[in-house]
């Protein structure tokens, strides 16, 4: 399969990339690592007339410690995020989720920011970003603005990033001392999640003090399971207690039905996977 | 609009005008002539087209040739030296790790990536490292054995190099 023809621009700075987007408007498509966009282009689900490749903008890569936050450049590859001791220590649920993305070859090329802007509800990066209450830094012609993760995903493959704007970095409040786990349910290991759950919890003496839960592929976007988060506060770390608190994980969700499973099947999976994720995150 | 790219493939540098939409695998096969790298599924699932870009494995059907501009690509064709198979190729032959052989170029390139990350991988680590490569013939057992044997042979030849150096 061969993509439709397009012109190719490879700017070396964010300013030049924004200028290219301003010139070409919605005819342009931004290329991150390309591990989702290339299949889209090959299958001709999209046929932009201009592709703007961010791969030569070094400033968009890397992970820095900003005191109480970690700042992850949007073009940071999965493999570099997995290798980061800082992310593993302060945002462990994100490391665990990214370790489960696709396969090694894809993790060498795919980028955290690319996955977030692609906003596939079955992708593995959005749920941990929601659970960690990250801030997404969006840069446009007028400068930077910051959007909380809870407002970032606006619909199926849609985000708060507007035409002419770029997601440039992800700011993650440090969750030092929090446990984290990503429980992914798939039929074929490198395929998209049928359902997955990102859990990060803080325990105090065998009891859960705080919990944040993100759900993958339980709706048009990744979702927070807020009722479960509330039910988990004060919950003892035991399978029975956590299982009871996680029973409402599918409440209010409208998961898809497809060849991998019906909506009812996904609703049945969500509480089970949430219980497993929380138990693992709490060290139970 | 054609774009000029310069790519080093298996140690030789090529400079070509390509369409931006050309996939790296098509560039390697049709322009450079490296037909050892094959197209399997064309959907980025099967891994048959795996090559190394700057030393790490990528699926060459899931990359544009223009993205490789200024970079270094290694393919299955660059592994043998003076007619002598690379230890990983030899291990695949010795362990009967192929039947139809179509997945083998990608399997071997990904196996080398597994060994790059971990020179002594366990069976489980090998299976996890090859998750992105599909084989429809062998059932994988002999492939895993071949990677174990190839990794051991590569460790042995490194030891021999060090001893020769001393």
Interface residues (C-beta under 8 A of the other chain):
Chain A: X1 X2 X3 X4 X5 X6 X7 X8 X10 X31 X34 X35 X38 X39 X41 X42 X51 X53 X55 X79 X102 X103 X104 X105 X106 X108 X109 X189 X190
Chain B: X1 X3 X19 X20 X21 X23 X26 X42 X43 X44 X45 X47 X50 X53 X56 X57 X58 X59 X61 X62 X63 X64 X66 X67 X69 X110 X113 X114 X129 X131 X132 X133
